[in-house]
Amino acid sequence: MLSCKDFLGWLNDYLDETADDQVKAQVKEHITNCPNCWVVYDTTKKTLQVYKGMEPREVPETLRNRLMEALLKKCGKTG
């Protein structure tokens, strides 16, 4: 049986349906028996469904500029 840590490591592949059948079975068994991980699974799945249903939106230029400035600063490059 998967540990909670192992479950978290496989959650993305499980939700993306890229995990092999053995992993799928283990994840399904784990979320059936672990209420805490079931909540993580359910919340993540619902969040992805909402996100995938949204229309793409343009990032405002001021926000984009601030983000790029922060990234450059973090990378040690000044603008």
C-alpha positions in Angstrom: 0.0 0.0 0.0 1.2 3.5 -0.8 2.3 5.9 1.9 0.8 9.4 2.0 4.1 10.7 0.7 4.1 8.2 -2.2 0.5 9.1 -2.9 1.5 12.8 -3.3 4.3 11.8 -5.6 1.9 9.9 -7.9 -1.1 12.3 -7.7 -0.2 14.3 -10.8 0.2 11.2 -13.0 -3.0 9.7 -11.6 -5.0 12.9 -12.4 -3.4 13.3 -15.8 -4.2 9.6 -16.4 -0.5 8.9 -17.3 0.2 6.5 -14.5 0.4 2.8 -15.3 -2.4 0.4 -14.2 -0.5 -0.8 -11.1 0.0 2.8 -9.8 -3.6 3.7 -10.6 -4.8 0.8 -8.5 -2.5 1.7 -5.6 -3.6 5.3 -5.7 -7.2 4.4 -5.8 -6.8 2.0 -2.9 -5.0 4.6 -0.9 -7.6 7.3 -1.4 -10.3 4.8 -0.5 -8.6 4.1 2.8 -7.0 7.5 3.7 -9.6 10.3 4.3 -6.9 13.0 4.4 -5.5 12.0 1.0 -9.0 11.7 -0.4 -9.6 15.3 0.5 -6.3 16.3 -1.3 -7.2 14.2 -4.3 -10.8 15.6 -4.5 -9.8 19.2 -4.0 -7.0 19.0 -6.6 -9.3 17.3 -9.1 -12.0 19.9 -8.7 -9.4 22.8 -8.9 -8.1 21.4 -12.2 -11.6 21.0 -13.6 -12.3 24.7 -12.8 -9.0 25.8 -14.2 -9.4 23.8 -17.4 -12.8 25.3 -18.0 -11.6 28.9 -17.8 -10.9 31.0 -20.9 -7.3 32.3 -21.2 -6.9 35.9 -20.2 -4.2 38.4 -21.1 -1.9 39.3 -18.3 -2.0 43.1 -17.8 1.2 44.8 -19.0 2.0 46.4 -15.6 1.7 43.0 -13.9 3.8 41.4 -16.7 6.5 44.0 -16.3 6.6 43.6 -12.5 6.8 39.8 -12.9 9.7 40.0 -15.4 11.5 42.5 -13.1 11.1 40.2 -10.2 12.3 37.2 -12.2 15.3 39.0 -13.5 16.2 40.2 -10.0 15.8 36.7 -8.7 18.1 35.4 -11.4 20.7 38.0 -10.5 20.2 40.0 -13.7 19.4 43.7 -13.4 17.4 45.4 -16.1 
